[in-house]
Amino acid sequence: MSGRHPVAVIIGMMGAGKTRVGREVAQMLRLPFLDADIEIEREVGMSIPDYFAQYGEPAFRRVESELIARTLSDFDGIFALGGGAPMTPAVQDALAGYMDEGGRVIYLQADPKEAMERANRGGGRPMLDGGDANARWMRLYEQRDPVFTALANVHVRTHGSTPQMAARKVMNMI
Ligand code: S3P
């Protein structure tokens, strides 16, 4: 690959541990780490729940797609995406282009129940607001899992792993 590109991009459901595991992998490999959600919050100058409340999901997805496209061609570390990002067609295209050039898109597959509980415990996730958060998470999982599975070129199951063990599994694949 020419230019700067992420060493690996991590995708997966809310609560799968993308940030936690991604940070660990970066540390082990002595690479920089970037989390799309944190970068978005920095860019828009407010939290993601506030941004959703003020501007809505479509505006958030536009900011998110833009940031991801930019980062895919100008960052050479470990890059974790927000859970819903790979559902946006522009992000799917950008990830396909990145993989065509040898990039790795890693689907971090956590145990659904564990990820769901972690996502709901963590809070600050507007996609789970407004009703039964477990049911909402599960519905998103059913929609997203087939897309993530088809999209990623690396699949890592983390069921029963500590974040360190999961990070080692990811490391072995990159
Ligand atoms: C979202 C996941 C969040 C964040 C936003 C929307 C989603 O990221 O981008 O709240 O649609 O699943 P995490 O997966 O890091 O929680």
Backbone and ligand atoms as CSV (ligand in chain L), in Angstrom:
chain,resi,resn,atom,element,x,y,z
A,1,MET,N,N,0.843,-1.204,0.000
A,1,MET,CA,C,0.000,0.000,0.000
A,1,MET,C,C,0.874,1.249,0.000
A,2,SER,N,N,0.450,2.225,-0.739
A,2,SER,CA,C,1.211,3.480,-0.734
A,2,SER,C,C,0.547,4.470,0.223
A,3,GLY,N,N,1.310,5.388,0.729
A,3,GLY,CA,C,0.765,6.402,1.629
A,3,GLY,C,C,0.513,5.839,3.009
A,4,ARG,N,N,-0.245,6.611,3.796
A,4,ARG,CA,C,-0.541,6.188,5.162
A,4,ARG,C,C,-1.905,5.530,5.217
A,5,HIS,N,N,-1.966,4.336,5.771
A,5,HIS,CA,C,-3.233,3.631,5.948
A,5,HIS,C,C,-3.205,2.919,7.290
A,6,PRO,N,N,-4.379,2.722,7.903
A,6,PRO,CA,C,-4.371,1.997,9.178
A,6,PRO,C,C,-3.766,0.593,9.030
A,7,VAL,N,N,-3.111,0.140,10.064
A,7,VAL,CA,C,-2.594,-1.230,10.104
A,7,VAL,C,C,-3.780,-2.184,10.212
A,8,ALA,N,N,-4.801,-1.792,10.940
A,8,ALA,CA,C,-6.039,-2.577,11.037
A,8,ALA,C,C,-7.180,-1.659,11.457
A,9,VAL,N,N,-8.378,-2.012,10.959
A,9,VAL,CA,C,-9.597,-1.293,11.335
A,9,VAL,C,C,-10.467,-2.290,12.093
A,10,ILE,N,N,-10.989,-1.865,13.232
A,10,ILE,CA,C,-11.797,-2.777,14.048
A,10,ILE,C,C,-13.263,-2.376,13.978
A,11,ILE,N,N,-14.112,-3.336,13.622
A,11,ILE,CA,C,-15.557,-3.096,13.603
A,11,ILE,C,C,-16.225,-4.106,14.545
A,12,GLY,N,N,-17.460,-3.835,14.888
A,12,GLY,CA,C,-18.200,-4.758,15.757
A,12,GLY,C,C,-19.319,-4.020,16.460
A,13,MET,N,N,-20.120,-4.768,17.162
A,13,MET,CA,C,-21.281,-4.205,17.841
A,13,MET,C,C,-20.886,-3.292,19.001
A,14,MET,N,N,-21.841,-2.449,19.405
A,14,MET,CA,C,-21.679,-1.666,20.633
A,14,MET,C,C,-21.443,-2.637,21.791
A,15,GLY,N,N,-20.421,-2.385,22.563
A,15,GLY,CA,C,-20.141,-3.231,23.716
A,15,GLY,C,C,-19.238,-4.416,23.407
A,16,ALA,N,N,-18.816,-4.562,22.151
A,16,ALA,CA,C,-17.954,-5.706,21.792
A,16,ALA,C,C,-16.543,-5.538,22.345
A,17,GLY,N,N,-16.169,-4.293,22.663
A,17,GLY,CA,C,-14.822,-4.055,23.205
A,17,GLY,C,C,-13.857,-3.492,22.167
A,18,LYS,N,N,-14.388,-2.881,21.122
A,18,LYS,CA,C,-13.526,-2.367,20.051
A,18,LYS,C,C,-12.476,-1.381,20.568
A,19,THR,N,N,-12.919,-0.465,21.419
A,19,THR,CA,C,-12.000,0.552,21.932
A,19,THR,C,C,-11.000,-0.073,22.896
A,20,ARG,N,N,-11.513,-0.864,23.808
A,20,ARG,CA,C,-10.662,-1.491,24.836
A,20,ARG,C,C,-9.613,-2.392,24.194
A,21,VAL,N,N,-10.070,-3.246,23.295
A,21,VAL,CA,C,-9.163,-4.210,22.655
A,21,VAL,C,C,-8.242,-3.494,21.664
A,22,GLY,N,N,-8.802,-2.547,20.920
A,22,GLY,CA,C,-8.001,-1.811,19.939
A,22,GLY,C,C,-6.847,-1.079,20.600
A,23,ARG,N,N,-7.144,-0.467,21.740
A,23,ARG,CA,C,-6.111,0.270,22.477
A,23,ARG,C,C,-5.011,-0.683,22.948
A,24,GLU,N,N,-5.418,-1.839,23.402
A,24,GLU,CA,C,-4.486,-2.867,23.885
A,24,GLU,C,C,-3.584,-3.360,22.734
A,25,VAL,N,N,-4.186,-3.613,21.586
A,25,VAL,CA,C,-3.412,-4.080,20.419
A,25,VAL,C,C,-2.387,-3.006,20.041
A,26,ALA,N,N,-2.839,-1.769,20.009
A,26,ALA,CA,C,-1.944,-0.672,19.628
A,26,ALA,C,C,-0.758,-0.589,20.590
A,27,GLN,N,N,-1.069,-0.752,21.885
A,27,GLN,CA,C,-0.009,-0.689,22.889
A,27,GLN,C,C,0.998,-1.816,22.683
A,28,MET,N,N,0.469,-3.029,22.449
A,28,MET,CA,C,1.347,-4.190,22.265
A,28,MET,C,C,2.236,-4.005,21.041
A,29,LEU,N,N,1.690,-3.395,19.994
A,29,LEU,CA,C,2.449,-3.230,18.750
A,29,LEU,C,C,3.170,-1.885,18.697
A,30,ARG,N,N,3.033,-1.116,19.761
A,30,ARG,CA,C,3.618,0.236,19.803
A,30,ARG,C,C,3.197,1.072,18.597
A,31,LEU,N,N,1.895,1.080,18.380
A,31,LEU,CA,C,1.325,1.866,17.284
A,31,LEU,C,C,0.357,2.881,17.877
A,32,PRO,N,N,0.096,3.952,17.146
A,32,PRO,CA,C,-0.945,4.868,17.627
A,32,PRO,C,C,-2.328,4.235,17.518
A,33,PHE,N,N,-3.253,4.722,18.319
A,33,PHE,CA,C,-4.620,4.213,18.313
A,33,PHE,C,C,-5.572,5.377,18.119
A,34,LEU,N,N,-6.586,5.139,17.298
A,34,LEU,CA,C,-7.612,6.168,17.094
A,34,LEU,C,C,-8.979,5.518,17.212
A,35,ASP,N,N,-9.878,6.202,17.931
A,35,ASP,CA,C,-11.244,5.734,18.072
A,35,ASP,C,C,-12.149,6.755,17.370
A,36,ALA,N,N,-12.933,6.284,16.399
A,36,ALA,CA,C,-13.733,7.214,15.586
A,36,ALA,C,C,-14.662,8.055,16.463
A,37,ASP,N,N,-15.304,7.439,17.450
A,37,ASP,CA,C,-16.248,8.195,18.293
A,37,ASP,C,C,-15.553,9.342,19.035
A,38,ILE,N,N,-14.380,9.064,19.564
A,38,ILE,CA,C,-13.648,10.091,20.309
A,38,ILE,C,C,-13.250,11.232,19.363
A,39,GLU,N,N,-12.819,10.858,18.157
A,39,GLU,CA,C,-12.430,11.883,17.171
A,39,GLU,C,C,-13.631,12.729,16.752
A,40,ILE,N,N,-14.785,12.087,16.602
A,40,ILE,CA,C,-15.999,12.827,16.223
A,40,ILE,C,C,-16.354,13.817,17.330
A,41,GLU,N,N,-16.301,13.353,18.569
A,41,GLU,CA,C,-16.643,14.244,19.688
A,41,GLU,C,C,-15.707,15.445,19.724
A,42,ARG,N,N,-14.452,15.181,19.432
A,42,ARG,CA,C,-13.476,16.280,19.411
A,42,ARG,C,C,-13.829,17.260,18.279
A,43,GLU,N,N,-14.131,16.681,17.127
A,43,GLU,CA,C,-14.398,17.510,15.943
A,43,GLU,C,C,-15.650,18.374,16.104
A,44,VAL,N,N,-16.722,17.778,16.615
A,44,VAL,CA,C,-17.976,18.540,16.712
A,44,VAL,C,C,-18.072,19.332,18.017
A,45,GLY,N,N,-17.163,19.054,18.927
A,45,GLY,CA,C,-17.127,19.810,20.180
A,45,GLY,C,C,-18.263,19.488,21.121
A,46,MET,N,N,-18.835,18.305,20.997
A,46,MET,CA,C,-19.871,17.881,21.966
A,46,MET,C,C,-19.902,16.359,22.022
A,47,SER,N,N,-20.632,15.844,23.022
A,47,SER,CA,C,-20.693,14.391,23.158
A,47,SER,C,C,-21.590,13.822,22.065
A,48,ILE,N,N,-21.441,12.530,21.787
A,48,ILE,CA,C,-22.277,11.890,20.757
A,48,ILE,C,C,-23.766,11.943,21.132
A,49,PRO,N,N,-24.140,11.656,22.386
A,49,PRO,CA,C,-25.572,11.791,22.714
A,49,PRO,C,C,-26.091,13.209,22.467
A,50,ASP,N,N,-25.306,14.227,22.808
A,50,ASP,CA,C,-25.739,15.613,22.567
A,50,ASP,C,C,-25.869,15.876,21.073
A,51,TYR,N,N,-24.920,15.350,20.316
A,51,TYR,CA,C,-24.959,15.581,18.864
A,51,TYR,C,C,-26.195,14.919,18.248
A,52,PHE,N,N,-26.481,13.695,18.662
A,52,PHE,CA,C,-27.686,12.992,18.181
A,52,PHE,C,C,-28.935,13.808,18.534
A,53,ALA,N,N,-28.968,14.289,19.780
A,53,ALA,CA,C,-30.162,15.002,20.244
A,53,ALA,C,C,-30.351,16.295,19.452
A,54,GLN,N,N,-29.265,16.959,19.147
A,54,GLN,CA,C,-29.366,18.252,18.474
A,54,GLN,C,C,-29.527,18.136,16.960
A,55,TYR,N,N,-28.801,17.219,16.336
A,55,TYR,CA,C,-28.777,17.180,14.862
A,55,TYR,C,C,-29.352,15.900,14.264
A,56,GLY,N,N,-29.493,14.859,15.054
A,56,GLY,CA,C,-30.091,13.627,14.553
A,56,GLY,C,C,-29.075,12.649,13.966
A,57,GLU,N,N,-29.549,11.417,13.739
A,57,GLU,CA,C,-28.643,10.362,13.270
A,57,GLU,C,C,-28.081,10.610,11.869
A,58,PRO,N,N,-28.891,11.049,10.888
A,58,PRO,CA,C,-28.308,11.229,9.547
A,58,PRO,C,C,-27.118,12.196,9.542
A,59,ALA,N,N,-27.222,13.275,10.314
A,59,ALA,CA,C,-26.105,14.235,10.381
A,59,ALA,C,C,-24.887,13.564,11.022
A,60,PHE,N,N,-25.137,12.774,12.067
A,60,PHE,CA,C,-24.034,12.056,12.721
A,60,PHE,C,C,-23.355,11.120,11.722
A,61,ARG,N,N,-24.145,10.401,10.928
A,61,ARG,CA,C,-23.559,9.445,9.970
A,61,ARG,C,C,-22.712,10.159,8.924
A,62,ARG,N,N,-23.121,11.384,8.548
A,62,ARG,CA,C,-22.318,12.145,7.569
A,62,ARG,C,C,-20.969,12.527,8.163
A,63,VAL,N,N,-20.994,13.023,9.385
A,63,VAL,CA,C,-19.731,13.400,10.053
A,63,VAL,C,C,-18.844,12.159,10.199
A,64,GLU,N,N,-19.477,11.061,10.595
A,64,GLU,CA,C,-18.765,9.809,10.827
A,64,GLU,C,C,-18.117,9.302,9.532
A,65,SER,N,N,-18.876,9.287,8.434
A,65,SER,CA,C,-18.344,8.779,7.152
A,65,SER,C,C,-17.162,9.605,6.693
A,66,GLU,N,N,-17.300,10.919,6.820
A,66,GLU,CA,C,-16.236,11.850,6.424
A,66,GLU,C,C,-14.957,11.567,7.194
A,67,LEU,N,N,-15.111,11.452,8.506
A,67,LEU,CA,C,-13.946,11.230,9.355
A,67,LEU,C,C,-13.282,9.890,9.019
A,68,ILE,N,N,-14.093,8.875,8.780
A,68,ILE,CA,C,-13.532,7.552,8.477
A,68,ILE,C,C,-12.791,7.585,7.139
A,69,ALA,N,N,-13.398,8.206,6.123
A,69,ALA,CA,C,-12.748,8.273,4.801
A,69,ALA,C,C,-11.387,8.959,4.928
A,70,ARG,N,N,-11.363,10.067,5.663
A,70,ARG,CA,C,-10.113,10.815,5.841
A,70,ARG,C,C,-9.075,9.965,6.569
A,71,THR,N,N,-9.522,9.309,7.635
A,71,THR,CA,C,-8.576,8.557,8.466
A,71,THR,C,C,-8.014,7.348,7.717
A,72,LEU,N,N,-8.840,6.735,6.865
A,72,LEU,CA,C,-8.362,5.554,6.127
A,72,LEU,C,C,-7.212,5.887,5.193
A,73,SER,N,N,-7.100,7.163,4.811
A,73,SER,CA,C,-5.994,7.496,3.913
A,73,SER,C,C,-4.947,8.393,4.580
A,74,ASP,N,N,-5.020,8.506,5.893
A,74,ASP,CA,C,-4.011,9.345,6.550
A,74,ASP,C,C,-3.752,8.960,8.005
A,75,PHE,N,N,-3.622,7.674,8.255
A,75,PHE,CA,C,-3.347,7.245,9.638
A,75,PHE,C,C,-2.727,5.860,9.582
A,76,ASP,N,N,-1.639,5.652,10.321
A,76,ASP,CA,C,-1.018,4.338,10.221
A,76,ASP,C,C,-0.931,3.622,11.568
A,77,GLY,N,N,-2.084,3.507,12.206
A,77,GLY,CA,C,-2.134,2.761,13.466
A,77,GLY,C,C,-3.340,1.846,13.488
A,78,ILE,N,N,-3.884,1.646,14.683
A,78,ILE,CA,C,-5.085,0.821,14.855
A,78,ILE,C,C,-6.279,1.768,14.969
A,79,PHE,N,N,-7.317,1.482,14.195
A,79,PHE,CA,C,-8.453,2.399,14.082
A,79,PHE,C,C,-9.748,1.659,14.433
A,80,ALA,N,N,-10.400,2.076,15.504
A,80,ALA,CA,C,-11.673,1.456,15.902
A,80,ALA,C,C,-12.835,2.329,15.438
A,81,LEU,N,N,-13.830,1.710,14.792
A,81,LEU,CA,C,-15.005,2.452,14.324
A,81,LEU,C,C,-16.148,2.339,15.322
A,82,GLY,N,N,-17.103,3.268,15.236
A,82,GLY,CA,C,-18.331,3.151,16.015
A,82,GLY,C,C,-19.157,1.989,15.464
A,83,GLY,N,N,-19.984,1.412,16.326
A,83,GLY,CA,C,-20.712,0.198,15.960
A,83,GLY,C,C,-21.551,0.293,14.688
A,84,GLY,N,N,-22.162,1.464,14.454
A,84,GLY,CA,C,-23.071,1.559,13.311
A,84,GLY,C,C,-22.395,1.987,12.019
A,85,ALA,N,N,-21.139,2.397,12.097
A,85,ALA,CA,C,-20.469,2.990,10.933
A,85,ALA,C,C,-20.490,2.096,9.684
A,86,PRO,N,N,-20.222,0.786,9.833
A,86,PRO,CA,C,-20.144,-0.037,8.613
A,86,PRO,C,C,-21.501,-0.263,7.946
A,87,MET,N,N,-22.577,0.291,8.521
A,87,MET,CA,C,-23.881,0.169,7.878
A,87,MET,C,C,-24.092,1.283,6.855
A,88,THR,N,N,-23.245,2.296,6.872
A,88,THR,CA,C,-23.371,3.421,5.933
A,88,THR,C,C,-22.694,3.035,4.618
A,89,PRO,N,N,-23.424,3.127,3.490
A,89,PRO,CA,C,-22.833,2.710,2.213
A,89,PRO,C,C,-21.492,3.381,1.905
A,90,ALA,N,N,-21.358,4.670,2.214
A,90,ALA,CA,C,-20.087,5.358,1.914
A,90,ALA,C,C,-18.933,4.741,2.716
A,91,VAL,N,N,-19.228,4.309,3.931
A,91,VAL,CA,C,-18.187,3.672,4.757
A,91,VAL,C,C,-17.871,2.284,4.192
A,92,GLN,N,N,-18.901,1.574,3.750
A,92,GLN,CA,C,-18.674,0.247,3.144
A,92,GLN,C,C,-17.756,0.379,1.932
A,93,ASP,N,N,-18.006,1.402,1.100
A,93,ASP,CA,C,-17.159,1.619,-0.086
A,93,ASP,C,C,-15.731,1.942,0.322
A,94,ALA,N,N,-15.602,2.817,1.319
A,94,ALA,CA,C,-14.259,3.220,1.764
A,94,ALA,C,C,-13.504,2.010,2.328
A,95,LEU,N,N,-14.211,1.163,3.075
A,95,LEU,CA,C,-13.553,-0.022,3.653
A,95,LEU,C,C,-13.175,-1.017,2.559
A,96,ALA,N,N,-14.033,-1.142,1.547
A,96,ALA,CA,C,-13.728,-2.059,0.437
A,96,ALA,C,C,-12.463,-1.602,-0.284
A,97,GLY,N,N,-12.354,-0.285,-0.490
A,97,GLY,CA,C,-11.162,0.265,-1.147
A,97,GLY,C,C,-9.910,0.020,-0.311
A,98,TYR,N,N,-10.056,0.194,0.983
A,98,TYR,CA,C,-8.935,-0.026,1.917
A,98,TYR,C,C,-8.489,-1.499,1.877
A,99,MET,N,N,-9.457,-2.412,1.860
A,99,MET,CA,C,-9.106,-3.848,1.815
A,99,MET,C,C,-8.497,-4.225,0.465
A,100,ASP,N,N,-8.978,-3.594,-0.613
A,100,ASP,CA,C,-8.401,-3.854,-1.945
A,100,ASP,C,C,-6.916,-3.548,-1.969
A,101,GLU,N,N,-6.533,-2.597,-1.131
A,101,GLU,CA,C,-5.117,-2.221,-1.094
A,101,GLU,C,C,-4.358,-2.987,-0.009
A,102,GLY,N,N,-4.968,-4.043,0.495
A,102,GLY,CA,C,-4.278,-4.882,1.467
A,102,GLY,C,C,-4.654,-4.612,2.910
A,103,GLY,N,N,-5.621,-3.741,3.139
A,103,GLY,CA,C,-6.011,-3.407,4.509
A,103,GLY,C,C,-6.783,-4.529,5.193
A,104,ARG,N,N,-6.771,-4.484,6.525
A,104,ARG,CA,C,-7.480,-5.507,7.300
A,104,ARG,C,C,-8.633,-4.882,8.060
A,105,VAL,N,N,-9.815,-5.417,7.802
A,105,VAL,CA,C,-10.997,-4.993,8.560
A,105,VAL,C,C,-11.363,-6.154,9.472
A,106,ILE,N,N,-11.215,-5.934,10.754
A,106,ILE,CA,C,-11.380,-7.004,11.740
A,106,ILE,C,C,-12.742,-6.908,12.408
A,107,TYR,N,N,-13.536,-7.933,12.254
A,107,TYR,CA,C,-14.838,-7.984,12.949
A,107,TYR,C,C,-14.608,-8.628,14.312
A,108,LEU,N,N,-14.724,-7.816,15.350
A,108,LEU,CA,C,-14.555,-8.302,16.718
A,108,LEU,C,C,-15.897,-8.892,17.166
A,109,GLN,N,N,-15.960,-10.200,17.204
A,109,GLN,CA,C,-17.220,-10.889,17.497
A,109,GLN,C,C,-17.253,-11.325,18.946
A,110,ALA,N,N,-17.921,-10.513,19.759
A,110,ALA,CA,C,-18.049,-10.854,21.179
A,110,ALA,C,C,-19.295,-11.711,21.362
A,111,ASP,N,N,-19.404,-12.337,22.508
A,111,ASP,CA,C,-20.632,-13.052,22.835
A,111,ASP,C,C,-21.762,-12.018,22.878
A,112,PRO,N,N,-22.863,-12.229,22.129
A,112,PRO,CA,C,-23.904,-11.204,22.058
A,112,PRO,C,C,-24.421,-10.756,23.425
A,113,LYS,N,N,-24.638,-11.716,24.319
A,113,LYS,CA,C,-25.206,-11.346,25.616
A,113,LYS,C,C,-24.240,-10.446,26.399
A,114,GLU,N,N,-22.965,-10.827,26.377
A,114,GLU,CA,C,-21.951,-10.025,27.088
A,114,GLU,C,C,-21.847,-8.623,26.505
A,115,ALA,N,N,-21.812,-8.545,25.166
A,115,ALA,CA,C,-21.671,-7.238,24.512
A,115,ALA,C,C,-22.897,-6.378,24.792
A,116,MET,N,N,-24.054,-6.993,24.741
A,116,MET,CA,C,-25.296,-6.265,24.993
A,116,MET,C,C,-25.299,-5.687,26.406
A,117,GLU,N,N,-24.915,-6.512,27.372
A,117,GLU,CA,C,-24.903,-6.041,28.756
A,117,GLU,C,C,-23.888,-4.919,28.950
A,118,ARG,N,N,-22.722,-5.089,28.313
A,118,ARG,CA,C,-21.678,-4.065,28.446
A,118,ARG,C,C,-22.144,-2.749,27.823
A,119,ALA,N,N,-22.773,-2.848,26.664
A,119,ALA,CA,C,-23.251,-1.635,25.977
A,119,ALA,C,C,-24.280,-0.919,26.843
A,120,ASN,N,N,-25.172,-1.673,27.457
A,120,ASN,CA,C,-26.227,-1.040,28.254
A,120,ASN,C,C,-25.698,-0.496,29.572
A,121,ARG,N,N,-24.707,-1.185,30.135
A,121,ARG,CA,C,-24.082,-0.696,31.368
A,121,ARG,C,C,-23.345,0.608,31.108
A,122,GLY,N,N,-22.652,0.643,29.960
A,122,GLY,CA,C,-21.807,1.790,29.637
A,122,GLY,C,C,-22.586,3.082,29.475
A,123,GLY,N,N,-23.787,3.001,28.934
A,123,GLY,CA,C,-24.602,4.204,28.707
A,123,GLY,C,C,-24.028,5.079,27.603
A,124,GLY,N,N,-24.640,6.255,27.413
A,124,GLY,CA,C,-24.149,7.204,26.409
A,124,GLY,C,C,-24.288,6.708,24.983
A,125,ARG,N,N,-25.284,5.834,24.749
A,125,ARG,CA,C,-25.441,5.295,23.397
A,125,ARG,C,C,-26.861,5.564,22.892
A,126,PRO,N,N,-26.986,6.642,22.138
A,126,PRO,CA,C,-28.327,7.072,21.719
A,126,PRO,C,C,-29.095,6.031,20.905
A,127,MET,N,N,-28.397,5.131,20.224
A,127,MET,CA,C,-29.101,4.113,19.436
A,127,MET,C,C,-29.869,3.130,20.332
A,128,LEU,N,N,-29.561,3.144,21.626
A,128,LEU,CA,C,-30.244,2.217,22.541
A,128,LEU,C,C,-31.304,2.931,23.378
A,129,ASP,N,N,-31.463,4.229,23.142
A,129,ASP,CA,C,-32.427,5.007,23.930
A,129,ASP,C,C,-33.853,4.793,23.438
A,130,GLY,N,N,-34.789,5.078,24.325
A,130,GLY,CA,C,-36.194,5.110,23.924
A,130,GLY,C,C,-36.851,3.752,23.899
A,131,GLY,N,N,-36.759,3.025,25.003
A,131,GLY,CA,C,-37.450,1.735,25.063
A,131,GLY,C,C,-36.571,0.680,25.699
A,132,ASP,N,N,-36.834,-0.544,25.378
A,132,ASP,CA,C,-36.092,-1.666,25.938
A,132,ASP,C,C,-34.712,-1.740,25.262
A,133,ALA,N,N,-33.676,-1.337,26.005
A,133,ALA,CA,C,-32.334,-1.244,25.419
A,133,ALA,C,C,-31.824,-2.609,24.949
A,134,ASN,N,N,-32.161,-3.668,25.698
A,134,ASN,CA,C,-31.717,-5.007,25.287
A,134,ASN,C,C,-32.337,-5.400,23.947
A,135,ALA,N,N,-33.622,-5.142,23.828
A,135,ALA,CA,C,-34.321,-5.492,22.584
A,135,ALA,C,C,-33.769,-4.670,21.425
A,136,ARG,N,N,-33.449,-3.411,21.702
A,136,ARG,CA,C,-32.894,-2.548,20.651
A,136,ARG,C,C,-31.525,-3.057,20.214
A,137,TRP,N,N,-30.695,-3.394,21.191
A,137,TRP,CA,C,-29.353,-3.908,20.857
A,137,TRP,C,C,-29.491,-5.160,19.989
A,138,MET,N,N,-30.398,-6.056,20.406
A,138,MET,CA,C,-30.554,-7.339,19.716
A,138,MET,C,C,-31.043,-7.134,18.277
A,139,ARG,N,N,-31.959,-6.187,18.110
A,139,ARG,CA,C,-32.462,-5.895,16.763
A,139,ARG,C,C,-31.331,-5.379,15.864
A,140,LEU,N,N,-30.520,-4.492,16.426
A,140,LEU,CA,C,-29.382,-3.964,15.653
A,140,LEU,C,C,-28.404,-5.091,15.330
A,141,TYR,N,N,-28.209,-5.973,16.296
A,141,TYR,CA,C,-27.287,-7.098,16.089
A,141,TYR,C,C,-27.761,-7.967,14.927
A,142,GLU,N,N,-29.054,-8.238,14.917
A,142,GLU,CA,C,-29.597,-9.087,13.845
A,142,GLU,C,C,-29.434,-8.429,12.474
A,143,GLN,N,N,-29.578,-7.100,12.456
A,143,GLN,CA,C,-29.405,-6.398,11.171
A,143,GLN,C,C,-27.927,-6.318,10.775
A,144,ARG,N,N,-27.085,-6.123,11.760
A,144,ARG,CA,C,-25.691,-5.790,11.457
A,144,ARG,C,C,-24.770,-6.991,11.322
A,145,ASP,N,N,-25.004,-8.025,12.108
A,145,ASP,CA,C,-24.065,-9.163,12.110
A,145,ASP,C,C,-23.812,-9.715,10.701
A,146,PRO,N,N,-24.868,-9.931,9.875
A,146,PRO,CA,C,-24.589,-10.451,8.533
A,146,PRO,C,C,-23.776,-9.477,7.678
A,147,VAL,N,N,-24.007,-8.190,7.883
A,147,VAL,CA,C,-23.275,-7.174,7.105
A,147,VAL,C,C,-21.806,-7.162,7.531
A,148,PHE,N,N,-21.580,-7.176,8.843
A,148,PHE,CA,C,-20.197,-7.161,9.354
A,148,PHE,C,C,-19.451,-8.424,8.909
A,149,THR,N,N,-20.157,-9.548,8.974
A,149,THR,CA,C,-19.528,-10.819,8.611
A,149,THR,C,C,-19.087,-10.793,7.150
A,150,ALA,N,N,-19.964,-10.280,6.294
A,150,ALA,CA,C,-19.649,-10.248,4.859
A,150,ALA,C,C,-18.569,-9.217,4.551
A,151,LEU,N,N,-18.579,-8.125,5.292
A,151,LEU,CA,C,-17.685,-7.013,4.989
A,151,LEU,C,C,-16.241,-7.272,5.433
A,152,ALA,N,N,-16.070,-7.813,6.620
A,152,ALA,CA,C,-14.724,-7.934,7.198
A,152,ALA,C,C,-13.905,-8.996,6.473
A,153,ASN,N,N,-12.604,-8.788,6.428
A,153,ASN,CA,C,-11.748,-9.859,5.886
A,153,ASN,C,C,-10.980,-10.592,6.988
A,154,VAL,N,N,-11.219,-10.214,8.236
A,154,VAL,CA,C,-10.661,-10.951,9.383
A,154,VAL,C,C,-11.756,-11.041,10.447
A,155,HIS,N,N,-11.928,-12.235,11.039
A,155,HIS,CA,C,-12.963,-12.421,12.054
A,155,HIS,C,C,-12.303,-12.936,13.326
A,156,VAL,N,N,-12.552,-12.247,14.424
A,156,VAL,CA,C,-11.939,-12.664,15.687
A,156,VAL,C,C,-13.035,-12.827,16.733
A,157,ARG,N,N,-13.165,-14.046,17.250
A,157,ARG,CA,C,-14.142,-14.313,18.311
A,157,ARG,C,C,-13.487,-14.080,19.661
A,158,THR,N,N,-14.180,-13.320,20.509
A,158,THR,CA,C,-13.557,-12.978,21.787
A,158,THR,C,C,-14.284,-13.610,22.966
A,159,HIS,N,N,-15.241,-14.473,22.677
A,159,HIS,CA,C,-16.027,-15.077,23.760
A,159,HIS,C,C,-15.115,-15.720,24.809
A,160,GLY,N,N,-15.324,-15.349,26.072
A,160,GLY,CA,C,-14.542,-15.945,27.161
A,160,GLY,C,C,-13.129,-15.397,27.275
A,161,SER,N,N,-12.786,-14.383,26.493
A,161,SER,CA,C,-11.423,-13.832,26.550
A,161,SER,C,C,-11.400,-12.551,27.388
A,162,THR,N,N,-10.295,-12.349,28.089
A,162,THR,CA,C,-10.074,-11.039,28.707
A,162,THR,C,C,-9.701,-10.083,27.563
A,163,PRO,N,N,-9.740,-8.762,27.814
A,163,PRO,CA,C,-9.317,-7.828,26.760
A,163,PRO,C,C,-7.894,-8.124,26.267
A,164,GLN,N,N,-7.013,-8.533,27.186
A,164,GLN,CA,C,-5.630,-8.841,26.786
A,164,GLN,C,C,-5.595,-10.059,25.863
A,165,MET,N,N,-6.380,-11.094,26.224
A,165,MET,CA,C,-6.409,-12.293,25.375
A,165,MET,C,C,-7.007,-11.961,24.011
A,166,ALA,N,N,-8.051,-11.162,24.024
A,166,ALA,CA,C,-8.675,-10.769,22.752
A,166,ALA,C,C,-7.667,-9.985,21.911
A,167,ALA,N,N,-6.906,-9.117,22.563
A,167,ALA,CA,C,-5.916,-8.316,21.834
A,167,ALA,C,C,-4.854,-9.221,21.207
A,168,ARG,N,N,-4.476,-10.274,21.933
A,168,ARG,CA,C,-3.478,-11.205,21.374
A,168,ARG,C,C,-4.037,-11.913,20.145
A,169,LYS,N,N,-5.314,-12.290,20.241
A,169,LYS,CA,C,-5.944,-12.951,19.081
A,169,LYS,C,C,-5.927,-12.024,17.874
A,170,VAL,N,N,-6.252,-10.756,18.127
A,170,VAL,CA,C,-6.248,-9.775,17.009
A,170,VAL,C,C,-4.830,-9.642,16.464
A,171,MET,N,N,-3.867,-9.530,17.386
A,171,MET,CA,C,-2.479,-9.355,16.969
A,171,MET,C,C,-1.988,-10.489,16.089
A,172,ASN,N,N,-2.437,-11.698,16.411
A,172,ASN,CA,C,-2.026,-12.852,15.625
A,172,ASN,C,C,-2.555,-12.807,14.196
A,173,MET,N,N,-3.552,-11.967,13.977
A,173,MET,CA,C,-4.166,-11.906,12.654
A,173,MET,C,C,-3.632,-10.740,11.831
A,174,ILE,N,N,-2.752,-9.929,12.427
A,174,ILE,CA,C,-2.279,-8.765,11.652
A,174,ILE,C,C,-0.764,-8.733,11.508
L,1,S3P,C1,C,-23.378,3.573,17.444
L,1,S3P,C2,C,-22.316,3.143,18.190
L,1,S3P,C3,C,-21.482,4.025,19.003
L,1,S3P,C4,C,-21.498,5.449,18.455
L,1,S3P,C5,C,-22.899,5.918,18.257
L,1,S3P,C6,C,-23.714,5.019,17.317
L,1,S3P,C7,C,-24.182,2.569,16.704
L,1,S3P,O1,O,-20.159,3.501,19.033
L,1,S3P,O2,O,-20.789,5.543,17.243
L,1,S3P,O3,O,-23.505,5.969,19.522
L,1,S3P,O4,O,-24.965,2.934,15.810
L,1,S3P,O5,O,-24.007,1.353,16.995
L,1,S3P,P1,P,-19.706,2.193,19.908
L,1,S3P,O6,O,-19.904,0.995,19.058
L,1,S3P,O7,O,-18.274,2.460,20.185
L,1,S3P,O8,O,-20.556,2.184,21.129
